[in-house]
Amino acid sequence: MTKDQWNWCCEGDIYMIRMLSGKKRPMNPIPIVVGEGHIILMFNTYPESISSHGMSKERHIWDTLIKYSNDGGKHWSLAQPVFILEHFNNRSPYYCAIGPGHGIKLDSGRLVVTGHTKSPDEMGQLFVIVSDDDGKTWKKGGDIPFAISNGNAVTGDECQAVEVAPNSVVINCRTSGSYPRMQCYSSNGCDTFGRSELKPTLIEPKHGCEGSILGFGAPNSVDQKSWVLFSNPANENARCNLSVRLSTDGCNTWSKPKTLQSGDSAYSDLIGFTHDCQQKFACLFERLCSKNLYHIDFVIFTIDT
């Protein structure tokens, strides 16, 4: 892997999105590029007065909203509610968070957004919502099972999805405690899920940290095969050493980590693009500069194939 020594600049204007009115803050943005110029942005909102640690202790303080743009993000629709809670039958989670990071569009055209719930008196639960009409309506996907470690159930937390072959989806998840990352598998576009498993190769800091996963066409592939990149702080003790790994076999095995940022670093999101007929990738991530002060960094890189 090589990092491009580019001075990144904005080509054109930066467009600000007026997210909300009132004393609420937006969190966990999920952008999805649906088509040329057509972008969906889904996000959660919480009262400004509630800390991140208090979000799972008070019932129904959150909302999930969606905005649409048909001109590449220059103009946006008014925010509309996405009624996730009605899909949980008799369960009524205190806390329901999507993402964070990008959502995906499957080869079939289906849109996929992942998330998780929490309540004080029960284990959290992963979920997925899908849309088959370009984001106009949404429904819950299949139930996602827990992973098992030494007889104990392990659930995921912040998560992202990737399509590794047509309708074959892998959800990669943060875990809590001292567990490694978790992966969950669907072979039918998230209608149902089979096993979930822990991936010892994919280490992460104690209590976990968000990570990002991105699929892209395998070089010289003739069978729609996808390769996958994964980013997170590859360290078991602290949020540092933000790295990327490559899988060429549908997220079954992973390469050794390649460092993007050796110092303190945390959340990230990956994207792929083509420049000068070459496949390139970029990572947007948090970098700790001093105590409690994070910068948002952006690095462009290529992989050796």
Secondary structure, DSSP 8 states (H G I E B T S, - for coil): -EE-------SS---------SSEEEEEEEEEEEETTEEEEEEEEEETTS-GGGTTSSTT--EEEEEEESSTTSS----EE---GGGGTT---SEEEE-SS--EE-TTS-EEEEEEEEETTEEEEEEEEEESSTTSS-EE------EEETTEEE---SEEEEEEETTEEEEEE--STT--EEEEEESSTTSS---EEEETTS---TT----EEEEEE-TT-SS--EEEEEEEE--SSSSEEEEEEEESSTTSS----EEEEEEEEEEEEEEEEEETTEEEEEEEEEEEEETTEEEEEEEEEE---
